[in-house]
Amino acid sequence: MSIEMWNQDKERIENAVDAHDGLLRDLAMQIHANPELSFHEHQAKQWLSEPLKEAGFAVETGIAGLETSFRATWEGQPGGPVIALLAEYDALPAIGHACGHNLIGTAAVGAALALKEAYPQLPGKIVVLGTPAEEEGGGKIIMADDGVFTGIDAVMMCHPQNKTMVLRGALACVDATFTFHGRQAHASSAPERGISALDALINAFVAINSLRQFMKEDVRIHGIITKGGDAPNVVPELCEAVFILRAATVEELAVVRDKVYRAVRCAAEGVGATVDIAEGLIYAERNNNKALAQLFQRNLELMGIEVSAPPEKGGVGSSDIGNVSQVTAAIHPYIRLGDATTHTPEFAALAGSEAGMVEMNRAAKALAMTAYDLCADKAAMERVRSEFQEWKHNRMGDGRHG
């Protein structure tokens, strides 16, 4: 296929996305105005899956036992690759869509609608996966463990950020809840009868801070007190803190967890208290597929979007797509939305602004064009799969089993 014909095909996809722009804007704004927390995204799931069903996609809900998940599938010509577009749509407490998930989910839907409309005979299968609870809970981890990504050749999504990047990494992480148990007593008349769960909790914060100089520079440990007692004149018998622990890899995270949990247990024991430690699911580090990222970057640049290099160190968070990237070829590129950083009220405002709508449109186009590349160019798909298989072989050779 000539470059001219290839570019004409891409223009056809862009036009198809633009034809749905009004629908996509309404959808993104509706989700933005009605933020739902992890595992409670009932409205967003319905709103995102409805236009796909109306367009002829086969829609299933409750995937992997998650009530707010969905899978929408359409196949053009049989025999091609299976490409998954991931839709996120959960929000954050208090600050709503401060990570722009209203744009992520809508862009995935827009890309799928455009592909089916522009190329009804596309040689491949397009799957939109509604993946709940990215912010807290790890919906993709549950889906990956249930085999949802088995048989999928490549996975993509596009996240709004303050820079456009295609190869930004992510740390492995886990959240941990520390519940300290003491003994209640009157703090003035009988303090000797009490055991302060709050002192145990405070000692735990001090102990964790004392570990920081002995951690690798990419380790991140951050926590808050969620319960510190009920009254100042009563020795607290139950206090609680929630922490997130991060490291470069799951293996390095195991070292961090061991050090932190020993410090927490010793902090409790030192005042005669006890502590329960409850872990969430472990988010794996991200394995970016470079061949797939190159295709995505080429499509961004075709639209005149400048792509920045990822930070050499620091500047990264965590996402449950890391677990997906251990199962199949995956990318998690970013598109610039503005100067604000994610998880702030300013970014939430951007996600519901005109700038948000424009970048959501661009993200949908880049996703659709990259999926088209994979389906229409067998050599491109082979490069993507070959890179993933080589990564998997090397990982198994190192004794690192996902």
PyMOL commands that set and color helices and strands:
alter all, ss='L'
color gray80, all
select helices_A, chain A and resi 3-19+21-33+42-54+63-65+101-118+139-145+191-193+197-214+250-270+290-302+321-324+345-351+354-376+378-397
alter helices_A, ss='H'
color red, helices_A
select strands_A, chain A and resi 58-61+70-75+77-87+123-130+154-156+159-161+172-181+220-227+238-247+274-279+329-331+334-336
alter strands_A, ss='S'
color yellow, strands_A
deselect
rebuild
show_as cartoon
